[in-house]
Amino acid sequence: MTVTVNTVSHEGFRHSIKIDDYEVFTDVPKALGGEGSAPGPHDYFDAALGACKALTLKMYAKKKDIPLTGVTVEIKHDAEQEQQGKYKLHVKLTLKGVLTDAQRDELHRVADKCPIHKLMTTADISIETHLSEGAFSQ
């Protein structure tokens, strides 16, 4: 799988993001000179966690025959200390279905074991950026 990000307009900050056959967009808020036409990169970072938790819970419940009919994951971030290397995510889970307290507790524990949660909290990530040998364009 390859993720490709391309500038949409020369003047603005809007970019297309292609992930295989899917396309989404990103922008920056109007206060930062953008159009505010799409989520920003931090929003996608936060959304990845929410999506992973929801999908993990649905798959786990199906496998364990837990009557979970739906999940709502609300995420708010606190980037106030991001420059100091601290980025706080506050996650609110709403579990839907007729569940016992034990099932709710089990699903709550499982939510924090989703792959993106683990990646965000335990992985040693290495990023190498290289310049392309591609053509120059104006």
Order of alpha helices (4+ residues) and beta strands (2+ residues): beta-beta-beta-alpha-beta-beta-alpha-alpha
